[in-house]
Amino acid sequence: MKFFLNLLLLFSLSAKAQELFPHNEPASTVPKGVIGVRVFGESYKEITTQRNMAAIRVMYGLTPKLTVAISVSESNHHGKHLPANLVTHSHIGNQTIYYTQTIPKGTVNPYRFNGFYFFAKYRFLTIDGEKKHFRMAAYAEGSNIKQAHDEAEPNLLDDTKGYGGGLIVTCLKNKFAASLTTGVIIPKSYQETVPVGNGSILYTTTKINYGSAVKYNLSFGYLLYPKKYTDYNQNNWNIYLEFIGKSYQAATVFKDGEKLEVQTLGLKAGNYLEIHPGIQKIINSNFRIDASIGFNLVGTTYTHFYPLYMVGIQRYFYTNKNRKK
């Protein structure tokens, strides 16, 4: 009996394979009692330094409509502390004026554990038809990341602590799927206290209040192969085109309680839109391999360079709880 139930689930996942987007979550949820494990990473070259991030995500279908997930990540994006030359000063008479300055890119950082990222989505609308469906879900996210992030743009997976939420709308018809994700990110601040110099008994405190952000992501997926399903052992080939955009507010920087003038572009307000073409292979309706490459379209981000490469693998595991939906 369990075999046939699992077979039914595998066919269900295959039927909507083209909405298993590499970068964005669809409004569809993981079936109740199913565990999904995803390992993925991103890489780009910053001047002469290769920047890498690797993450593991575990997903679980808590109910037929509610999926929860937790991720951990590691990267060489940040140093242990904020750059020592992030804040500089000048003298006007007897007054000292502190302000931020541009930090050179391409410095070598050690790999550091970023922290935990939490995600949940609830599918509240489902309209199904023959070879088509329309679904909407609300999502919430949060993280306990505490990295020395020296840009205004927040990223809860590996840069900043905070929380957020929004809506996902996904539609599928025949071999084509489209999904729109909109939401807000509200980051928490970062603060550190370090000695003024080596062996100094004097300390200085720097605090950064990162800018809140609005994200707007649009994804398209198309099933290339097979033309027609005959059994669940058939491989799937899907192609994707995803647009990832974000608008974020300026950061506010304080030095020993004094608000600084922000002159660094990376700490000012900004917005951008990226394009990420990708390809995906699904083996035995369960094992998924993703690959994509990202380029800049409009505006710019200061958190990474281009091209941005992403690879990922994912697999579902079925438990006895699958007996009930």
C-alpha positions, 0 to 999 in steps of 0.5 A, spaced: 500 500 500 505 504 501 509 503 495 502 505 491 502 511 495 509 513 494 508 512 487 502 517 486 506 522 490 512 521 485 507 522 479 504 528 483 511 531 483 513 530 476 506 533 473 508 540 476 516 539 475 516 545 471 514 549 477 520 547 481 524 553 480 531 553 482 531 560 485 524 561 487 519 558 491 512 556 488 505 557 491 505 549 491 507 546 498 510 539 500 506 533 501 504 532 508 509 528 511 514 528 506 521 531 507 525 534 502 533 535 503 536 541 498 544 542 498 545 548 493 551 553 492 553 560 489 559 562 486 562 569 483 569 572 482 570 578 485 576 582 482 581 576 483 577 572 489 572 567 488 566 568 493 562 562 495 556 560 499 554 553 500 547 551 504 543 545 506 535 546 507 531 541 510 523 542 508 517 538 511 510 538 509 507 539 516 500 539 513 497 538 506 497 546 505 503 548 510 511 547 509 516 549 513 524 549 512 530 550 515 537 552 512 544 553 514 549 556 510 557 557 510 561 563 506 567 567 505 563 573 504 565 577 510 570 578 515 570 576 522 569 584 523 567 590 519 573 593 515 577 597 519 577 602 514 570 603 513 569 609 517 574 614 516 575 622 519 577 629 517 578 635 522 575 641 521 578 646 526 577 643 533 572 638 530 573 631 528 568 629 522 567 621 521 564 618 515 564 612 511 568 610 505 568 605 499 571 599 501 576 595 496 573 589 493 577 582 493 579 581 500 581 574 502 576 572 507 576 565 511 569 561 510 565 562 516 558 559 518 553 564 517 547 561 521 540 559 521 534 561 516 527 559 517 522 559 512 514 557 512 509 558 507 501 556 507 497 555 501 491 558 502 488 558 495 488 552 490 484 552 483 485 545 479 483 543 472 485 538 467 493 539 466 493 546 469 492 549 476 492 556 480 495 557 487 496 562 492 501 562 498 503 566 504 510 566 506 514 568 512 521 568 513 526 569 519 534 568 520 539 569 526 545 571 521 550 575 525 555 577 520 559 583 519 555 585 513 558 592 510 552 593 505 545 596 506 542 591 502 539 585 506 539 578 505 536 573 510 540 567 508 547 569 509 548 576 510 543 579 515 539 577 521 531 579 521 525 577 518 520 578 512 514 575 509 509 576 502 505 572 497 507 567 492 502 566 486 503 560 481 500 558 475 501 552 471 498 550 464 500 544 460 508 544 460 508 552 462 509 555 469 509 562 471 510 564 479 510 571 482 513 572 489 513 579 492 515 581 499 518 585 504 525 584 508 526 587 515 533 586 517 536 587 524 542 591 526 549 589 527 553 592 532 561 590 534 566 593 539 573 592 538 579 595 540 582 602 537 589 598 536 593 592 537 593 591 545 589 598 546 585 598 552 580 603 548 574 600 545 570 603 539 563 601 537 560 601 530 553 600 529 549 599 522 542 599 521 541 596 514 535 598 510 528 595 509 527 592 502 522 590 497 523 584 493 519 582 486 521 576 483 518 573 477 519 566 474 518 562 468 519 554 467 517 550 461 518 542 461 522 540 455 522 532 456 518 527 456 513 529 451 508 524 454 509 520 461 509 513 461 512 511 468 515 515 473 522 512 471 523 517 466 527 523 466 525 530 466 528 536 463 526 543 464 528 550 462 527 556 466 528 564 466 527 567 473 528 575 474 530 577 481 529 584 483 530 588 490 529 595 492 532 597 499 533 603 503 539 606 505 543 604 511 545 608 517 551 608 521 553 610 528 560 610 530 560 610 538 553 613 538 554 618 533 551 618 526 555 618 520 555 621 513 554 615 509 558 616 502 559 609 500 555 607 495 554 600 497 551 603 504 546 608 500 539 606 497 538 602 491 535 597 486 536 592 481 533 587 477 537 580 475 536 575 470 537 568 471 536 562 465 537 555 468 536 548 466 534 542 471 534 535 470 529 530 475 531 523 475 526 518 477 521 523 479 525 525 485 532 527 485 533 534 482 539 537 479 539 545 478 544 549 474 543 557 473 547 563 471 545 570 473 546 577 470 545 584 471 539 587 467 537 594 471 541 598 477 546 594 481 547 590 487 553 591 491 553 584 495 556 580 489 559 580 482 557 577 475 556 572 473 553 569 479 553 561 478 548 557 482 548 549 482 543 545 487 541 538 488 534 536 492 531 529 494 524 527 497 524 522 502 517 519 504 515 517 511 509 513 513 505 519 515 504 519 507 498 515 508 493 521 510 493 527 506 
